[in-house]
């Protein structure tokens, strides 16, 4: 019988082939596997999801909305799979503002994110550039695809909520030891320009995120320090311990 690594590699090949994640369905399949430490049923019944949502957001909640209902606590190290850095609302906390859907916030309320209440793939709007002083507008469209935005968000939170989270010192993905699969490149988020690249190491189940030039390594299953080349250190942001480990698989 093939080992779990071979099965996982087969899943990745069936998901991506030579392509990267490009749909909410593919994002869901990847995160369902990665977040199995939290639950094996991350979706919500469609009846629990408001019908008046744009198609990608409705699908996101149906496939992954159960993860929005996990509450941070000392037991999980105040990490939650869709809300460690930025926080996507559970369906019952979605706001309607000026005809738009407000569905996501920075964890200290530094910005909000809105989109159209309808549509197959509407643009994404935020006040972040205004908060930075980079725009004279109260709000700006920063991504012309909600699907694109949700992929960037989902992968970012997967890394930052991981049981192991490291920041290597002066290392690039290409210098890490292991076979990396690019799963999402030139990801747009709230700055209106590409800021996120993601690679996946299937053997160790490590996700590497390059965020505006800073490399982060996250995993729920193995210590990413095993990927570091000799002589390269890392800042450990958090790692499993009795008081902050993710739930057992």
Secondary structure, 3 states (H helix, E strand, C coil): CCCHHHHHHHHHHHHHCCCCCCCHHHHHHHHHHHHHHCCCCCCCCHHHCCCCCCHHHHHHHHHHHHHHHCCCCHHHCCCCCCCCCEEECCHHHCEEECCEEEEEEECCCCCEEEEECCCCCCCEEECHHHHHCCCCCCCEEEECCHHHHHHHHHHHHHHHCCCEEEEECCCCHHHCCCCCEEEEEEEECCCCCEEEEEEEECCCCEEEEEECCEEEEEECCCCHHHHCCCCCCEEEEECCCCCCCCCCC
